[in-house]
Amino acid sequence: MHARPVVGPLLRVRGLLVSNVFLLDGGSGDRWIIDSGHVLERPLLLAGLRRSGFLPGEVSGVLLTHRHSDHAGNAAFLRRTFGLRVFAHRADAEVLEGRQRAPRLEPSSGDPIAWAFAQIENHTRTTVPVDVALAGGEQIGSLEVHHAPGHTEGSVLYRHVGTRSLLSGDALLAAVPPLTVAQRMTLPHPDYAVDLDQALASLRALHAAALDYDNLLAGHGRPILGEARRLAEDLLASASR
Ligand SMILES: [Zn+2]
C-alpha cells in the first residue's frame, strides 16, 4: 500500500519528503489528486499512485491548493500524460498559465535555510494550463472550495464534508518550515507568504464564518486528526499580528 489511509476516502501518498499529495477516492466521478508534489519526487508520486491502485485514467482531476513548485510541480505532467483536468484558483492560474510573473518572495526572518528555499522558488517557473479556474464557494465532487488568499493570491482550502476534513495546502501547516521536521500545527511562514497579514485575516474570516472541521490534512506534516479546529483557533488567537 503506497498511499496510507487517513480518514474515510482520503489517502496520503507515502514516501514523499517535500510536500504532501492526498488522494480522495469517493467513487466514480469523485476521485481526486490533491496537489501534485515537487518535480523531483515524480517517480515516488507515480509509484504511490500505481501501488495504491489509484488508476490515473479513473481520476476526475488534479486539485491544486496553490501555485508553488512543491505543490503544482507535477500537474503539467499529470495533465499531459493522463489527460487529467487541472483545477486551481483563478488568481494563481494567472501565474500558472504564464500571464503574470509570480511576485518575488522577499524573506525577512533571517533564517538562512528559509532564505535559500525562497530563492529556489523565485527561480523556478511552474506552469500548467488550468482547465477549471476556481473562485471559491464551489462544490467539486464531495469537496467544498474556500478561497484563503495570503500565502499566495489564489490559495484555497478544500473541505471534505463527510469526514470533516480540511485540506489546507500551505495556508495552515502541520509541520514547521523550512525543514518541516517538527510536526505540529503552525501558521503560514512569513518568508513564503505573498502577504502574511492577509493569510492570517483569511484564516480568521473562515473560522469566524464557522468553517467546520476536525481533521487537518496540510501540505506539509502528518495529518492532524480529531481536534484540528480547536488547535487552529488557539494558534490564531495567540498570533502576534
Ligand atoms: Zn506554498
Residues whose N, C-alpha, C, O or C-beta is under 5 A from the ligand:
A	BS01	ZN	H68 D170
